[in-house]
Amino acid sequence: MRNLAEKWPAAPDFTKATLNKDGVTVRTVSGLNQLLVSGDLAAWSKGSGLAGEGVGAGAVASGDTYMVRIARDRLLAVAEQPFPIAAGWHTAGFAVTVMDAGLHVFEIEGPDLDRLIARGTALDPGAASPSASILFAGIGVLFYRFGNPERARLHVDRGLAPYLWEWLEQAQVL
């Protein structure tokens, strides 16, 4: 039987892979706890102890624990340590889904970050949006800046991480 996997390039070892190109560095951020929260976000804030609406596309998140806004009633809570709240439906009116294994996180940093963002999306790299959910390189990602304006994080469905890595390898930031 024919091996159809031969026509696809091998996925990189994301634990070691780093890409340095055209004034940007790309690497994988591993070990983050990611919770998808849907429903009553005010009740989530009260139950989790995390205040705020979450950052949108282009906005700067910081700290060990933060939230990324996806939609009016949905956000992604991200932390370096496990959250003290259980997954599943909460009677206060929100649901929590663990996304640790479902979303791959790329961190992109460098002085030419805005040029790369402009290459991958129609979003104005200098403008912020209420939602971090955008199309980048033709696929849906969560995009926000982290720590400073020259560092961004992209959360992408894990199955699409090799495609995005290949796109980043081939993209020319001109």
C-alpha positions, 0 to 999 in steps of 0.5 A, a space after each residue: 500500500 502506498 505511504 501517503 505521508 511521504 509527500 508531506 515534510 516531517 514535522 519538526 521537533 517543536 521541543 527544540 525547533 527555533 526559527 531565526 529569519 528576517 528579524 524575527 525568532 519563532 519558538 514553541 512555548 510549552 507547559 502552559 495551562 490553557 482553559 477555554 471558558 464559555 458562557 457567563 464570563 462575569 461568573 467565571 471571573 468570580 469563580 476563578 478569581 481572574 478579573 478582566 475581559 482578556 486581551 484581544 488581537 494586538 493587545 499586550 498580555 503579561 504575567 504568569 496568568 492572563 486571559 485572551 478574549 475570543 468572543 463576547 462569551 468566550 475566552 482562553 485563560 492561560 497560566 504557567 501553573 494549573 488553575 484551581 477550577 475544575 473542567 466541566 459545566 459550572 452551575 454559575 453559568 459557564 463551562 470550562 474545557 482543558 485545551 492544553 493538548 489541543 492548542 500549540 503556542 508559538 512565540 514570535 519575537 523581534 524588531 520585524 514582528 509587525 512586518 511578519 504580522 502584516 504578511 500573515 493577516 489583513 489586521 493592522 499590526 499597530 491596532 488592537 481588536 477586542 477579539 484575539 481570534 484572527 485569520 493568519 496565514 489562512 488559518 484561525 489563530 489566537 494572536 496577541 502580544 506578550 510582555 512587550 510590543 515586539 513579542 507575540 504569541 499565536 495559539 493554533 490547533 495542534 494539528 495545524 502547527 506543522 503547516 504554520 511552522 512551514 509557512 513561517 519558514 517560507 514567509 519572507 518579511 519584505 
